Amino acid sequence: MTATITGLPDRYRPLDQVGPEERTDTGVIHCWRAKDRILNRDVAIRVHVPGGPAARGWIARALTAGGLATPALAMVYDASEGTGGESGVAYVVNEWIEGQTLAERLESGPMGEREARTVLRRLAEGIAEAHRVGLPVGGLSPETVVLRPNGLVGLRAVPAATGSVQEDIAALGALLEYCLTGRQAGVPGPDGAPGRPPVIGAPDLAALVRRARSTEPGARLASAAAMAALLAERPRSHASVPVRGRDESDSGWLRRLRDHRDADRESERDPAVAQVPDDDPQRLDPHTLPPVPLGRARVLPPASSGPGYDADQHDDHDGGGHDGHDGHDVFGDADGYDEDDDESPGRRRLLMGGLLLVAVALVVLLAWWVGTNLLSVAGDVDERPGAAPPAGTSSAAPAEDEAAPSAAGPLVGITGATVFDPFGDGEPENDDEVPATYDGDPASTWSTLNYRGSADFGNLKPGVGIVYDLGSEQAVGGVTLTTTTPGIAVEVRTGDAPDGDLDSFAVAAAGSVDGTTDLAFEEPVTARYVLVWVTGLVPAEGGFAGALAEVGVTPAS
């Protein structure tokens, strides 16, 4: 251990060796978890033996990686060829990523399809960023991929000594297969079958693994960015397959629907006809008429029902009349009857009259509602002594709604807000959650990242905050803060610009926030930007964090 780390700067104190050794054509790379004595934080320090010119290519790759800023790749803090030539060491200092390695996670079983898509998509997006600057990353293995506590993914060893773009893509495919099956290709499984390829249930993901690991130019995946885009897409089959039983194909489903419909029609037919199969010839009595389809027959009244009606003359004219058992004449389609004639002019007039009555009833109900609700509220406002509607508003507006803002107190409008993190390492501090702090909904919050070891942001930085833009200079008298993590310490600062260092914002108030807390300024301040600067966190799951649910800026009285 001592011989391996000889030649490192005194700034870094090694704690324990992590990960396997990486053997290359130019030497051996060891990885250590170490303490940065100056910044008081854990780092990953990777040592190349020997140093000097042998490690020059690796150091050049590390310097290229130092320009990247993505949570999927460990940041490069420092890199040097070392001193002493071949007798010394070269080293690269990486961000230490806390969390569970992918290998540790998969010991409990494979991931679900959704989780595997998310993990590999985020990792592929980081690899694609490195490829855009011409840097193959290398070193992609289940032992170096870490699942961060905040749900992100990170690669610890950045960069490896050697690598290529196509090797990175193939490694991403192998990791996707490992996540979905819990087995690595070519490794014997529990059934003792070596070399048997694991089975991937999702067809689109199985095809993606094959393309990523293919060596044929026409079939292999073109880039890590393409893999990230394909992982972000939903399977196309989900949008077009109807929801039905597993044993119901399209033809079977439609056939059952048709059978059900035919059965309904059959039950409505004449019972005597329904007993005869449709595909057999029907032999009828020569003295009876053919069966008339439902809805196509018309019953005419007997001769006595109307003046001047002669049934015999009608029969002679049509040639198809027959005296039925009930004393009525029944006619089929042969008399030129059109089924649309069922809707006589009298019935149409009756239908239109009914619709007109319904419309009149709806109008009466609407007028009653307007009279009992809106007009009664307006009359109540008029009857109150000294009550008058505000300028530019309708007198019919509810009086309770008008009084609500004044009961809660007027607030200065916020036009925008951004995270203020001048001491951070470049990792986003949940920036997309910032609008939740002034949306009027206490249930939505913005939270800091989870810090370990200390409530003072893990001794990594003095704080983090949010800068609120009031749109123009305003006379401010204080702020009202609501938190879901009682006990956080904050400072309220004001300034004339949204950026700059912390000292460019003057402290106007400070204190601890428990639930909802009003922090009033000793004197009114005229400023456009208000900074809520969180200086102390409270215990959270696995570490320390702080949250803001609502921030309201109160004007000077």
Beta strands, then each sheet from edge to edge (+ up, - down):
strand 1: 12-17
strand 2: 22-23
strand 3: 28-36
strand 4: 41-49
strand 5: 76-80
strand 6: 90-95
strand 7: 100-101
strand 8: 145-147
strand 9: 153-155
strand 10: 298-300
strand 11: 329-331
strand 12: 416-420
strand 13: 446-447
strand 14: 464-482
strand 15: 488-495
strand 16: 506-513
strand 17: 516-536
strand 18: 538-540
strand 19: 543-545
strand 20: 547-548
strand 21: 550-555
sheet 1: 1+ 3- 2+
sheet 2: 1+ 3- 4+ 6- 5+
sheet 3: 7+ 8- 9+
sheet 4: 10+ 11-
sheet 5: 12+ 14- 17+ 15- 16+
sheet 6: 12+ 14- 21+
sheet 7: 13+ 20-
sheet 8: 18+ 19-
end
